[in-house]
C-alpha cells in the first residue's frame, strides 16, 4: 500500500509508531474515518493498530450479568455502569470497514468483559 501525503491532524510525523492503540476513542469521535486514516498515517508500514470500543447491542441486562459474574461492586460497579450508559456503542462491522478503508489489513477481533467491549486489530 502506498502511503499518500495527507494533511496531518496531529503534530506527529508519518510512520512514527510500531503500534497504535485506541481505547474507547473511535466510538466518541465526530470523524471516525479521519481518525483511523490518521492512525494509518502515523503507524509504521507493517505496524499494528488496535481499536478498543464498547459493542453495539450490549444491553443493561448484559451489564448486570457481567457485574454479577465478575463480582464487581462499589466504585468499579458505578464506573462500569456509568461508562456503559454514557459511551456510544459501535458495531464490529463498522470498525472493520473503517480500518479496511484506511488501508489496514484485518487481523483479529477479541471480546472482553462478557462481550461488552471488543478490540479489532489490524496491520
C-alpha positions as CSV (number, residue, x, y, z in Angstrom):
1,X,0.0,0.0,0.0
2,X,1.4,3.4,-0.9
3,X,1.1,6.0,1.8
4,X,0.0,9.2,0.4
5,X,1.0,12.5,2.0
6,X,-2.1,13.9,3.5
7,X,-2.8,16.9,5.7
8,X,-1.8,15.9,9.2
9,X,-4.4,16.0,12.0
10,X,-1.7,15.6,14.7
11,X,1.8,17.1,15.1
12,X,3.3,13.6,14.6
13,X,5.5,12.6,11.7
14,X,4.2,9.9,9.4
15,X,5.2,6.3,10.2
16,X,6.4,7.1,13.7
17,X,4.8,4.2,15.7
18,X,5.1,0.4,15.6
19,X,1.8,0.1,17.5
20,X,-1.2,2.5,17.7
21,X,-3.7,1.7,20.4
22,X,-7.1,3.5,20.6
23,X,-9.1,2.8,23.8
24,X,-12.7,4.0,23.7
25,X,-11.9,6.8,21.3
26,X,-13.2,5.8,17.9
27,X,-16.7,5.5,19.3
28,X,-16.8,9.1,20.6
29,X,-15.1,10.7,17.6
30,X,-17.0,13.0,15.3
31,X,-14.7,12.0,12.4
32,X,-14.1,8.3,12.8
33,X,-12.9,7.9,9.2
34,X,-10.4,10.7,9.5
35,X,-9.1,9.4,12.9
36,X,-8.5,5.9,11.5
37,X,-6.8,7.4,8.5
38,X,-4.6,9.4,10.8
39,X,-3.7,6.2,12.7
40,X,-2.7,4.7,9.4
41,X,-0.5,7.7,8.6
42,X,1.4,7.6,11.9
43,X,1.7,3.8,12.1
44,X,4.9,2.4,10.5
45,X,4.5,0.2,7.5
46,X,3.9,-3.3,8.8
47,X,2.9,-1.8,12.2
48,X,-0.2,-2.7,14.2
49,X,-3.3,-0.8,15.3
50,X,-5.9,-2.0,17.9
51,X,-9.2,-0.2,18.4
52,X,-11.0,-1.0,21.7
53,X,-14.6,0.1,21.9
54,X,-18.0,-0.7,23.6
55,X,-20.0,-3.1,21.4
56,X,-23.3,-2.1,19.9
57,X,-26.1,-4.3,21.2
58,X,-24.8,-4.7,24.7
59,X,-27.8,-4.2,27.0
60,X,-28.5,-3.3,30.6
61,X,-29.3,-7.0,31.2
62,X,-25.9,-7.9,29.8
63,X,-24.3,-5.3,32.0
64,X,-26.0,-6.7,35.2
65,X,-25.0,-10.3,34.2
66,X,-21.4,-9.1,33.7
67,X,-21.3,-7.3,37.1
68,X,-22.7,-10.4,38.8
69,X,-20.3,-12.9,37.0
70,X,-17.2,-10.8,37.8
71,X,-18.4,-9.9,41.4
72,X,-17.9,-6.2,40.7
73,X,-19.2,-3.8,43.4
74,X,-18.8,-0.3,44.8
75,X,-16.8,2.3,42.7
76,X,-16.0,-0.3,40.0
77,X,-19.6,-1.2,39.5
78,X,-20.6,2.5,39.4
79,X,-17.8,3.4,36.9
80,X,-18.7,0.5,34.6
81,X,-22.4,1.2,34.7
82,X,-21.8,4.9,34.0
83,X,-19.5,4.1,31.2
84,X,-22.0,1.6,29.7
85,X,-24.8,4.1,29.8
86,X,-22.9,7.1,28.5
87,X,-20.4,5.7,26.0
88,X,-21.7,5.5,22.4
89,X,-21.5,1.9,21.1
90,X,-20.2,0.7,17.7
91,X,-20.6,-2.4,15.6
92,X,-17.7,-4.6,14.8
93,X,-18.5,-4.4,11.1
94,X,-18.3,-0.6,11.1
95,X,-14.9,-0.6,12.8
96,X,-13.6,-3.3,10.4
97,X,-14.8,-1.2,7.4
98,X,-13.1,1.9,8.8
99,X,-9.8,0.0,9.1
100,X,-10.1,-1.5,5.7
101,X,-10.9,1.8,4.0
102,X,-7.9,3.4,5.7
103,X,-5.6,0.8,4.2
104,X,-5.2,-1.7,7.1
105,X,-5.4,-5.5,6.8
106,X,-7.7,-7.0,9.4
107,X,-6.1,-9.5,11.9
108,X,-8.4,-10.4,14.7
109,X,-11.4,-9.5,16.8
110,X,-11.5,-10.2,20.5
111,X,-14.3,-9.8,23.0
112,X,-13.9,-8.7,26.7
113,X,-16.0,-8.2,29.8
114,X,-18.7,-10.7,28.9
115,X,-18.8,-9.3,25.3
116,X,-19.3,-5.7,26.4
117,X,-16.0,-4.5,24.9
118,X,-14.4,-5.5,21.6
119,X,-11.0,-5.0,20.1
120,X,-10.2,-5.1,16.5
121,X,-6.6,-5.4,15.5
122,X,-5.1,-4.8,12.1
123,X,-1.7,-4.2,10.4
